Amino acid sequence: MLSLYAMVYHISNAEAYREICETLLNDGIAPGYATEVKEAVKSAPQMERACARELHRTYTAMLSMLTLTTAHREHLRTVRGLTDEQIDRFGFKSTPTPFLCPAIADRLIKQGFTVQGVPGFYLDDKGRWTVKFFSKTSGILIPIRGMDGQIQGLQTRLDHPIRDENDPPDKSGIKYLTLSSTGKSMGASSGSPVHFVGDPCARVVYVTEGALKADIAHALTGRTFLATIGANNTAGLEPFFAALEKNGTEEIIEAEDMDKYRNKAVGSGASKVYAMAKKHGFACRRLTWNPRYKGIDDWQLAMRKQNEEKKELTPVLNFKQQYLRGSCDYSKIRDFIDKWHDANDDTVTLMEHLGLTEKEYKAFLRNDPADPLEKMLDDQRRFQQFRIYQLDLRANKHIPYAFESMEKLRSLGFGQPRASDYLMVYEAGFYCPIEHTAENVLEHLFCVFNVCPPKDYSGRSLSVSDVVELFDDKERRYYYCEPAGFQATDFSPMLAKRAKPA
């Protein structure tokens, strides 16, 4: 029976078992599957999309009938960084089980809501109105709202991405589906709705792809976002840009995913956003960030976690450790002594508090100009100079190895990173303990230029495909930033542009 049920409804045995169990607990009402006949799809009568007011009323009423599962709420909380209050305010719900869909449509009709022309609703093969939710497309429902806050569409973040059997192994599959009933009897197309979240009169508005991404980024930053349902579905931005122009918006920031630099389709969509913004008279710039994080939501969540971890894990360095790293000058030793006196802790000696060896502490107590402590410490540190080179992405040109590993770079036919593609974005130096190796220095630089970069630094977070030069009076060495560290590389800095990026 289980196998027959699964075969008839084109689902797995596991799904069949679950639905049979659900049916037995639902007064014996069987799931309302409709067998799809491709020949009939082509000639199925279609409906014009309902007006904005009716879409909002129907979708709002339907969402009120649904719940958000514990698993979905936990995902939004722990993985996406939202609070319960934000989750409820954005209106996220879980997709219903398929056999409940006719009942949902029937309830909406009886309550006076319109289902005709509402994307997602259609007539099944028994002539019943239903809504297009299936087991294989279960997930989190995300409202797509206009500038007025009204719901104009729904998008599902799928629990299990859909992969075509011909997809390459490295392709993750479709993760989001916009609710539509195109091709179904009396169905309607979703069109290309654009999601808006934030202040309609904001001076600066960010444009990205995906309603959930925009909601999360807004929650993390407080900024205003427009989100298309696909990187190239930019036509719907036109009326929003026109409205923002009237509302006083001055700048549009394109914040599409970081694969825009190596994925031509995403890059093309990003360029369309840029051109459309210019057409409406907005200032426009492209936002880039550490490419380890694909979307702006991932990046902002990672930055928040890093800041929290930094507060918790920042070690308390003693005077000697700080001096060897150039974090303080020698005169600060008096401040450390004063703190030791104020602490009045008999379990820690002044020598331990300062981090000095017995020989160093004796030199400090003697205060002998011929053998000063400062000179002893200076002999234990060195001044490390460095330069950072990053790919020049200002002209939005396509660089196939952008943010890729050295292995990927070579598989694309490049022996080494092309210096002509790079900008020298920063040059400086710092003190470090003399025993620190190049690996120690590079780890330190990676941490600094990802967590707390200098105020005069204008480059991106130190990322994969960046090149770091370590040099002194004797030698120069170049290192390519890899996903799991740095790799020594040949590099001809004379070919790299020397100006800092705008």
Legacy VTK file of the C-alpha trace (Angstrom):
# vtk DataFile Version 3.0
C-alpha trace
ASCII
DATASET POLYDATA
POINTS 502 float
0.000 0.000 0.000
2.801 2.392 0.924
4.648 1.848 -2.362
1.434 2.174 -4.397
0.532 5.457 -2.647
4.019 6.828 -3.318
3.884 5.754 -6.980
0.449 7.302 -7.619
1.359 10.632 -6.037
4.996 10.715 -7.284
6.519 11.066 -3.826
9.011 9.075 -1.748
7.987 6.237 0.559
8.995 8.367 3.542
6.717 11.207 2.401
3.930 8.718 1.690
4.222 7.248 5.190
4.077 10.693 6.789
1.063 11.816 4.747
-0.855 8.593 5.407
-0.280 9.105 9.133
-1.431 12.720 8.861
-4.513 11.633 6.917
-5.497 9.090 9.579
-5.420 11.946 12.094
-7.483 14.176 9.791
-10.828 12.367 9.628
-9.690 10.246 6.698
-9.463 13.120 4.195
-6.913 12.090 1.554
-4.348 14.527 0.142
-5.608 16.485 -2.813
-2.873 15.736 -5.335
-3.568 16.541 -8.941
-1.790 14.503 -11.602
0.067 16.932 -13.860
-0.455 16.365 -17.573
2.064 18.417 -19.532
-0.161 18.593 -22.623
-2.959 20.165 -20.561
-0.648 22.727 -18.953
-0.046 24.485 -22.233
-3.759 25.118 -22.850
-4.843 25.723 -19.250
-6.812 29.006 -18.966
-4.951 31.684 -17.022
-6.134 34.567 -14.835
-4.915 38.146 -14.775
-3.101 39.035 -11.605
-5.460 40.487 -8.979
-5.076 44.077 -7.796
-2.568 44.944 -5.049
-5.300 45.381 -2.430
-6.784 41.920 -3.046
-3.360 40.272 -3.081
-2.563 41.761 0.300
-5.940 40.798 1.810
-5.779 37.183 0.596
-2.149 36.565 1.466
-2.568 38.153 4.906
-5.613 36.010 5.637
-3.872 32.844 4.438
-0.764 33.528 6.546
-2.979 33.993 9.592
-4.160 30.396 9.111
-0.587 29.068 9.128
1.997 28.573 11.837
5.786 28.623 12.015
7.244 25.275 13.009
9.700 25.017 15.875
12.447 23.902 13.479
11.903 26.888 11.188
11.824 29.350 14.090
15.025 27.838 15.470
16.710 28.215 12.075
15.732 31.865 11.831
16.944 32.439 15.389
20.206 30.523 15.579
21.368 30.423 11.954
20.014 33.721 10.615
20.405 35.800 13.771
16.828 37.087 14.184
14.973 37.593 17.459
11.497 36.171 18.087
10.090 39.693 17.906
11.679 40.257 14.482
10.525 36.851 13.213
6.930 37.631 14.186
7.101 41.185 12.837
8.310 40.054 9.411
5.454 37.522 9.294
7.366 34.352 8.446
5.314 31.141 8.386
5.834 27.499 7.396
4.262 26.096 4.246
1.163 23.951 4.929
0.950 20.217 4.252
-0.323 19.666 0.673
-3.622 17.960 1.507
-4.721 20.989 3.550
-4.425 23.341 0.545
-7.995 22.854 -0.821
-9.371 23.433 2.679
-7.352 26.657 3.006
-8.658 27.943 -0.316
-12.218 26.966 0.646
-11.966 28.826 3.982
-10.667 31.946 2.250
-13.532 31.914 -0.256
-16.141 31.400 2.479
-14.640 34.343 4.416
-15.001 36.598 1.369
-11.413 36.729 0.159
-10.443 36.594 -3.502
-8.444 33.633 -4.771
-8.968 34.211 -8.490
-5.927 35.967 -9.941
-3.873 35.493 -6.770
-0.561 33.826 -7.715
-0.376 30.355 -6.219
-4.122 29.620 -6.362
-5.650 27.487 -9.135
-8.368 24.923 -9.922
-7.316 21.297 -9.484
-8.515 18.439 -11.702
-11.607 18.057 -9.507
-12.625 21.676 -10.046
-11.643 22.760 -6.506
-9.686 25.875 -5.728
-6.400 25.049 -4.061
-2.985 26.617 -3.525
0.285 25.355 -4.957
2.214 23.872 -2.033
3.829 20.436 -2.321
5.876 18.223 -0.018
9.019 18.661 -2.101
8.687 22.464 -1.916
8.130 22.734 1.835
9.939 25.503 3.683
9.700 28.951 5.226
7.200 31.366 3.663
8.548 34.893 3.261
6.148 37.798 2.542
7.222 40.109 -0.293
6.036 43.582 0.662
5.707 46.818 -1.244
6.772 50.258 -0.055
3.389 50.603 1.657
3.943 47.390 3.629
1.297 45.435 1.742
2.080 41.834 0.760
2.402 41.492 -3.023
3.779 37.966 -3.203
5.280 35.087 -1.273
8.601 33.325 -1.575
9.550 29.969 -0.045
12.980 29.197 1.332
13.038 25.496 0.556
13.928 22.957 3.228
15.575 20.861 0.518
17.010 22.666 -2.543
15.777 21.302 -5.840
18.514 19.961 -8.089
18.095 18.890 -11.695
19.566 15.490 -12.517
21.797 17.194 -15.104
23.155 19.781 -12.670
26.938 19.669 -12.048
27.997 18.219 -8.656
29.074 21.611 -7.283
25.681 23.237 -7.954
23.594 23.457 -4.791
20.230 23.664 -6.548
17.278 26.041 -6.315
16.879 27.337 -2.758
14.018 29.822 -3.216
10.710 29.588 -5.096
8.294 32.444 -5.676
4.677 31.336 -5.218
3.047 31.169 -8.644
0.398 29.077 -10.393
1.391 29.768 -13.981
0.343 26.886 -16.226
-2.284 25.626 -13.803
-5.993 25.913 -14.603
-7.136 29.469 -13.738
-3.668 30.112 -12.336
-1.793 33.419 -12.236
1.800 34.471 -12.635
3.730 35.973 -9.738
5.394 38.475 -12.045
8.623 39.965 -10.675
7.641 41.476 -7.311
10.214 43.596 -5.465
10.469 43.512 -1.687
10.930 46.683 0.370
11.909 46.938 4.029
12.875 50.075 5.933
12.230 53.813 5.617
10.512 54.954 2.361
12.240 58.329 2.775
15.721 56.996 3.534
18.614 58.988 2.093
20.456 55.765 1.193
18.801 52.559 -0.064
20.554 49.214 -0.601
19.566 46.816 -3.400
20.099 43.062 -3.086
18.505 39.775 -4.159
16.034 37.857 -1.980
13.379 39.047 0.469
14.716 37.012 3.399
18.219 38.372 2.849
16.879 41.932 2.831
14.852 41.387 6.013
17.848 39.935 7.862
20.228 42.649 6.644
17.707 45.301 7.707
17.351 43.712 11.146
21.141 43.629 11.604
21.946 47.097 10.251
18.775 49.182 10.473
19.324 50.203 6.823
16.675 50.325 4.094
16.638 47.561 1.465
15.056 46.742 -1.882
15.233 43.083 -2.931
14.513 41.518 -6.314
13.494 37.851 -6.566
16.403 37.149 -8.925
19.675 38.835 -9.813
18.435 39.714 -13.300
14.765 40.395 -12.399
15.397 44.132 -12.131
12.449 45.459 -14.173
10.313 45.770 -11.040
12.807 48.233 -9.536
11.764 50.988 -11.948
8.601 52.157 -10.095
10.391 51.899 -6.741
13.259 54.070 -7.956
10.757 56.603 -9.300
8.999 56.727 -5.907
12.274 56.978 -3.988
13.370 59.809 -6.246
10.259 61.755 -5.224
10.796 60.847 -1.556
14.260 62.415 -1.510
16.516 59.358 -1.671
19.997 60.423 -2.795
22.074 57.256 -3.076
21.552 53.653 -4.199
24.070 51.065 -3.007
24.207 47.872 -5.053
24.674 45.006 -2.569
24.260 41.877 -4.679
26.065 38.682 -3.620
29.847 38.600 -3.891
29.813 36.077 -6.735
28.889 39.038 -8.971
32.618 39.350 -9.700
32.947 35.861 -11.199
29.355 34.956 -12.132
28.454 36.822 -15.314
24.687 36.493 -14.771
24.857 38.008 -11.277
27.333 40.625 -12.499
24.960 41.577 -15.315
22.089 42.064 -12.866
24.273 44.207 -10.616
25.213 46.386 -13.591
21.521 46.835 -14.448
20.867 48.127 -10.928
23.743 50.571 -11.309
22.518 51.832 -14.711
18.925 52.215 -13.508
20.031 54.177 -10.440
22.054 56.543 -12.621
19.058 56.979 -14.922
16.997 58.265 -11.986
19.731 60.657 -10.913
20.929 58.768 -7.848
24.518 58.540 -6.775
25.390 54.856 -6.952
28.209 52.667 -5.722
28.934 48.976 -5.459
29.288 47.401 -2.025
31.945 44.723 -1.523
32.884 42.722 1.549
34.823 39.667 2.626
33.944 37.071 -0.049
33.948 34.280 2.511
30.395 35.501 3.076
28.283 35.284 -0.058
25.435 37.620 0.884
25.269 40.880 2.793
23.185 39.141 5.469
25.861 36.481 6.015
28.545 39.169 6.193
26.706 41.354 8.679
25.841 38.387 10.903
29.492 37.268 10.846
30.630 40.791 11.766
28.245 40.859 14.725
29.472 37.476 15.947
33.102 38.535 15.531
32.530 41.653 17.606
30.832 39.609 20.331
33.640 37.042 20.331
36.262 39.779 20.354
34.775 41.220 23.550
34.701 37.776 25.187
38.053 36.430 24.005
40.328 39.491 23.899
43.268 38.469 26.108
44.610 40.818 28.771
48.232 41.449 27.759
50.845 42.442 30.281
53.230 45.359 29.768
55.985 43.326 28.106
53.580 41.652 25.645
52.072 44.995 24.675
55.468 46.674 24.297
56.876 43.895 22.101
53.818 44.236 19.848
54.055 48.017 19.685
50.728 48.473 21.475
52.224 50.925 23.973
55.417 52.927 24.466
57.860 52.422 27.319
56.468 55.233 29.477
53.235 53.217 29.946
55.055 50.978 32.417
54.116 53.507 35.112
50.419 53.005 34.381
50.814 49.230 34.779
52.607 49.747 38.110
49.809 52.018 39.349
47.202 49.383 38.401
49.152 46.740 40.313
49.223 48.929 43.426
45.498 49.715 43.118
44.630 46.018 42.746
46.388 45.256 46.051
46.635 41.558 45.098
49.300 39.785 47.176
49.109 36.664 44.987
50.676 38.415 41.959
54.120 40.015 42.178
54.971 43.190 40.287
57.426 41.216 38.155
54.643 38.802 37.118
52.209 41.664 36.576
54.626 43.359 34.160
55.505 40.053 32.459
59.263 40.477 33.028
61.912 37.853 33.557
64.002 37.974 36.726
66.933 39.517 34.826
64.664 42.150 33.225
63.037 42.975 36.549
66.431 43.494 38.218
67.466 45.819 35.388
64.245 47.765 35.906
64.867 48.091 39.654
68.505 49.184 39.134
67.456 51.741 36.545
71.027 51.595 35.222
71.499 53.849 32.142
74.215 51.480 30.883
71.849 48.488 30.937
68.303 49.841 30.638
65.230 47.612 30.525
63.972 49.439 27.425
67.030 48.340 25.413
66.646 44.751 26.626
63.060 44.725 25.389
63.927 46.429 22.087
66.367 43.599 21.361
63.412 41.173 21.593
61.265 42.794 18.930
61.536 43.798 15.297
59.720 46.150 12.935
57.768 44.268 10.259
56.779 46.158 7.104
54.010 44.970 4.789
51.848 45.883 1.809
48.381 44.609 0.874
47.335 44.133 -2.761
43.704 43.554 -3.741
41.957 42.956 -7.062
40.927 46.184 -8.774
37.148 45.827 -9.018
36.329 49.497 -9.508
35.536 49.137 -13.199
33.222 46.154 -12.486
35.328 44.031 -14.831
35.075 40.242 -14.804
38.089 38.570 -13.166
37.592 34.779 -13.370
39.762 33.977 -10.348
38.315 36.698 -8.090
38.131 35.382 -4.514
39.240 31.906 -5.615
41.986 29.647 -4.257
45.377 29.261 -5.928
44.346 25.781 -7.065
41.267 27.207 -8.795
43.357 30.049 -10.260
45.753 27.550 -11.841
42.914 25.359 -13.107
41.697 28.429 -15.023
45.031 28.657 -16.799
46.826 31.269 -14.691
50.278 30.354 -13.400
50.219 33.117 -10.767
47.912 36.025 -9.907
48.231 38.769 -12.529
49.695 41.824 -10.813
48.101 44.042 -13.465
44.695 43.115 -11.965
45.707 44.413 -8.528
45.830 47.637 -6.547
48.251 48.278 -3.714
45.696 49.354 -1.106
47.779 49.708 2.048
51.367 49.991 3.265
52.468 50.140 6.889
54.534 48.407 9.561
54.272 47.215 13.128
56.419 45.804 15.912
56.279 42.106 16.712
58.290 39.688 18.882
61.532 38.807 17.105
60.727 35.092 17.158
57.485 35.561 15.185
57.559 33.723 11.854
55.963 34.854 8.580
53.016 32.595 9.444
52.549 34.385 12.799
52.722 37.767 11.077
50.207 36.798 8.374
47.781 35.416 10.965
48.040 38.691 12.867
47.396 40.740 9.718
44.432 38.560 8.747
42.872 39.115 12.161
43.514 42.883 12.197
42.224 43.524 8.676
39.073 41.491 9.247
38.100 42.445 12.786
39.540 45.867 13.559
41.294 47.497 10.564
43.134 50.848 10.962
41.043 53.967 10.442
43.073 54.973 7.386
42.548 51.604 5.683
40.254 51.901 2.643
40.438 48.379 1.239
38.187 45.362 1.738
38.522 42.832 4.529
41.601 40.698 3.885
40.192 37.922 1.706
40.939 34.999 -0.588
42.894 36.145 -3.713
44.489 39.105 -1.872
48.302 39.283 -1.902
50.361 40.328 1.147
53.963 41.474 0.794
56.286 41.167 3.793
59.550 43.050 3.433
62.554 44.477 5.209
65.988 45.751 4.160
67.085 42.267 3.123
64.197 40.582 1.284
60.652 40.737 -0.032
58.204 37.850 0.102
54.704 37.567 -1.362
51.809 35.474 -0.049
48.487 34.610 -1.702
45.528 34.508 0.693
43.934 31.069 0.610
40.703 29.785 2.246
42.783 28.067 4.949
45.838 30.306 5.209
48.500 31.833 2.960
50.619 30.381 0.178
53.934 31.813 -1.031
53.624 33.124 -4.595
55.561 34.870 -7.338
54.287 38.383 -7.791
55.579 41.387 -9.713
54.398 44.416 -7.736
55.827 46.797 -10.341
52.845 45.888 -12.541
50.278 46.594 -9.845
48.620 49.977 -9.680
49.901 51.973 -6.760
46.929 54.231 -6.083
44.527 53.369 -3.282
40.989 52.449 -4.410
38.345 55.148 -4.345
LINES 1 503
502 0 1 2 3 4 5 6 7 8 9 10 11 12 13 14 15 16 17 18 19 20 21 22 23 24 25 26 27 28 29 30 31 32 33 34 35 36 37 38 39 40 41 42 43 44 45 46 47 48 49 50 51 52 53 54 55 56 57 58 59 60 61 62 63 64 65 66 67 68 69 70 71 72 73 74 75 76 77 78 79 80 81 82 83 84 85 86 87 88 89 90 91 92 93 94 95 96 97 98 99 100 101 102 103 104 105 106 107 108 109 110 111 112 113 114 115 116 117 118 119 120 121 122 123 124 125 126 127 128 129 130 131 132 133 134 135 136 137 138 139 140 141 142 143 144 145 146 147 148 149 150 151 152 153 154 155 156 157 158 159 160 161 162 163 164 165 166 167 168 169 170 171 172 173 174 175 176 177 178 179 180 181 182 183 184 185 186 187 188 189 190 191 192 193 194 195 196 197 198 199 200 201 202 203 204 205 206 207 208 209 210 211 212 213 214 215 216 217 218 219 220 221 222 223 224 225 226 227 228 229 230 231 232 233 234 235 236 237 238 239 240 241 242 243 244 245 246 247 248 249 250 251 252 253 254 255 256 257 258 259 260 261 262 263 264 265 266 267 268 269 270 271 272 273 274 275 276 277 278 279 280 281 282 283 284 285 286 287 288 289 290 291 292 293 294 295 296 297 298 299 300 301 302 303 304 305 306 307 308 309 310 311 312 313 314 315 316 317 318 319 320 321 322 323 324 325 326 327 328 329 330 331 332 333 334 335 336 337 338 339 340 341 342 343 344 345 346 347 348 349 350 351 352 353 354 355 356 357 358 359 360 361 362 363 364 365 366 367 368 369 370 371 372 373 374 375 376 377 378 379 380 381 382 383 384 385 386 387 388 389 390 391 392 393 394 395 396 397 398 399 400 401 402 403 404 405 406 407 408 409 410 411 412 413 414 415 416 417 418 419 420 421 422 423 424 425 426 427 428 429 430 431 432 433 434 435 436 437 438 439 440 441 442 443 444 445 446 447 448 449 450 451 452 453 454 455 456 457 458 459 460 461 462 463 464 465 466 467 468 469 470 471 472 473 474 475 476 477 478 479 480 481 482 483 484 485 486 487 488 489 490 491 492 493 494 495 496 497 498 499 500 501
